[in-house]
Amino acid sequence: MDRLEKIVLVFASGLLGVFFLALLAAARLQKIEVPPCLPPEVKPFKEGRVDTLPDGRRQLFYVAQMWRFDPEVVEVPVGKPIDIFLSAKDVTHGFYLSWSNANLMAIPGAVNAYTVTLDKPGVYPIICHEYCGSAHQNMVAYLIAQ
């Protein structure tokens, strides 16, 4: 191997290391964490629902299907954690809660989960970000924080 090739290889490896460390630092500063594994009792579900726990916390069980989310409109309290569980009936869908960092994939036969707290009152659209068919652009639901 030529001396210049070795220099380029070492430089490229060092640059990769710098980029990787920058990625880790950004994730740490933004408090991005790998979601925890779900307990084995959480199984895929076919009907959407909203459960209110004794402490006022909400658990939202969303089902994505062509071309809607079930439930479509949910009211949640401001400042309380919201547990979102997501499953799909038919094909792979996306789940993006606007103005938050909740971004999940709805996969048939699987359940994904995320906990989010909405600190400001308002209407938060939920959109599908994974192309799922001809009426994909109409797949919207709403969380109303009040």
N, C-alpha and C positions, 0 to 999 in steps of 0.2 A: 504494500500500500504506500502510495506517495505521501510525502510529508504534508503537502497542502491538503490532501484528502483527510488526513488525520486531524488537522486543524479545523477543517470545516465540520467534521464529525463531532469533535469535542464541543465546538461552538453551538452546533445544532442541539446536542444533548443538553448542554447548559441552558439554552434558551427554552427547551421543553420543560426543564425543571423549574425555571422561573415562572413560566405560564401556569404550571400545575400548582405551584405555591400561591400564585395570585388568585387562582380559582378557589383554593381552599380558604384563603384569607377573606375573599368576597363572600363565600358561603357562611363563614363564621360571623362576619360583620352583619350580614343580613339575617342571621339566626335561622338559616335553612338547615333542617334536620331530615334524616331519613325517617319516613313514617314507621311506627312500630308495627309488628305483625299483629294480625287480628286474632282474637281468641278463637279456638276451634268451634265454639258454639255459634259463631256468626256464619250462617250459611247463605248461599244465594237466595234471593227472594224475588217474587213475581209481582207483588203489589207494593206501591208506595204508601208510606204512612209517616205520621209525625207523633213522636212520643215525648211527653213532658215528664221529666224526672221530678222527684219531690223538692229538690233544691231550685227548681225553675229552669234548669238547663234543658235544652231541646236536643233530641236525637231525630235527625231527618233521614229517612230511608227512601232514597230516590231510585226509581226504575227508569232507565232510558230505553225508549223504543221508537220505532219509526212513527212519527216525527215529532215526538214530544217527550217531556219529562213528567213523571207522575210522582208526587203532586206538582201542580203547575204554579200555584201561588201559596206561599207559606209566610205567616207572620212570626217574627222572632224578636226577643227582647234585645235591646241595645246593651252591650257590655258583658253579656253572659256567653260562655263558650257554647258553641254549636257543634255537635258531632254529626258529620255527614257520612252516610254509608251509601255506596253507589253500586248498582248492578245493572245488567242489560238483559233484555228479553230476546233480541234478535241478532243484531250485528254490533260491531265495535262503535262506540260513540265517545265523544269528548264531553267534559264537564268543566266549564270555566266560570267561576263566580267573579263577576266584574268588580273592580276596585278592591280586590283582595289577592292573596297568593294561593287561593284554592284552585287547583288545576289537576283534574283526575281523568283517568280513562275508564270507561264503562265497558267491561268485557263480559260477554255471556258466560255464565258458569263461575264467575269470580265476584268477589266483593272487595272494593277499594274503600278506604276510609280516610277522613281528614277532619281535624278540629280547627275551627276558625272562630274568632271573636270579632263581631262588627261593632266598632266603637262610635260610629256616627249614624244617626237615624237617616233613613232614605230607602229608595227602591234599588235593589241590587239585581240586575239581570243575570241569569244563568244561560250561557249559550253553549251549543255543541260546536266544538272546534275540530271534529273529525268528520270528514265527508261520509255521510251515511245514506245517501240516496237523493232522489230528485227534489224532495221538499226539505232538504237539510237546512236551508236558510231560514225556515220557519220554526226551527226547534229552539224555543226560548221558554224559560220559566222565570219566576221572580221570587226573591226573598225580600220581604218588607220588614225592615228593622225599625222598631218604634219603642 
